[in-house]
Amino acid sequence: MGAWTERLAGWMRAGTLAVACLVVPAGAQPLGGLRDDLITKITALSSAEVEEVRQFAEPRLLALAGEDGAARERARAELVSSLRRPGVSVAFRQAYRSVMLDRLTPLASDARDEVAINALLVLGELADDAAARVVMERTSDERQTVRYAAIAALTTSFRAVRDQAPALTPATAGRIVDHLGERLRSERDAWTADAVARSLIAAGSIGRSEFAPPAQNAWVALAEGVGDRLYAAQPGPERRIVLLTAMRAGEAMRDAIATPAGIGDRATRAAAVLGGETIGFVARLLERGELAPGERRFETDLVNVGENLVFFSRRSLLSTPPQQTRLADMLNAGQDSDYRNAARRLVAELTQPPVSMPQDRATRWFN
């Protein structure tokens, strides 16, 4: 994102609920830890080794459930430090989960927000099927901070699959993606919905061949969910957050399409549709008189992202390079009538192959 957009994002984040406890600093040095040869062992851990893991985890799990906030934070940092070391194996993840899951599961729904959040974040670092099922249950918690933590935990699991030896299976990853697609549409808090979008981006970014179907589904769910949130967005501060989410999603999809591997034709078509919807969204703002001159810098950035999405998607799908459009320039120059006409034409073109944008998604911006 541009510097101006980042400043706006920072300003909006400052107005949300504090969730500083959601991050363990990358450079934090835990006071205790397990042996590297145990963490990187690729065969099943012996009963003695599992007991060693248990002896390490037990006092920290007790602290995680306690009332001392500083002790909870230290316990979480030490529990996850073993899962962040280079070469952590699937066998270790499974052994670690076997000694912790029964204790972490009730903590993930604890009435104390801080306890639930810490438990969820440890579960996310475990990044295996059983832990992910517990985390998914909390994404619909009544508490916004707990929902946010659950989404952050799933994002951590996807990144572990992308960067380390995955204990999460493709089938479970697919179920998580489907679940997140539903959450993106139904989440009532705009910042938590933005976290869902970031989680889908993390899922889409998994480059392992066996995870190709859930990764492509993640991009499709992201594009469709963000388009629906744009359509439902009402004037006010929360709409600004939805626009930020749309820019984040559009930039991530544009960059992924531009890589040699791409994201697959179905996801590429969905990206083009999202580009058309961001362009149509701004056309609707102009039609309703909700975008005054001098107040459109953010919207111009959004249109630029949408145009790039359409261009890169078409370039990937077509045998001949498409023409680059200049809608953002029209909007920036105050040529509102020209912009609306050009936007309508472009979105109508997207309903034709190879994009085949659904008619209802195309026309809803111009009625």
Protein Blocks (a to p, Z undefined) as FASTA:
>chain_A
ZZklmmmmmmmmmmmccfklmpccfklccfbdcdfklmmpmbdcdfklmmmmmmmmmmmm
mmmmmmblklmmmmmmmmmmmmmgghiafklmmmmmmmmmmmmmmmmmgfblklmmmmmm
mmmmnopaklmmmmmmmmmgfblklmmmmmmmmmmmmmmmmmmccfbdfklmmmmmmmmm
mmmmmpmbfklmmmmmmmmmmmmmpcbfklmmmmmmmmmmmmmmmmmmmmmpccdjklmm
mmmmmmmmmmmmmmmmmpmnlnojklmmmmmmmmmmmmmmmmmmmmnopacghilmmmmm
mmmmmmmmmmmmmmmmpmbdcdddfklmmmmnopamlmmmmmmmmmmmmmpcfklpafkl
mmmmmZZ
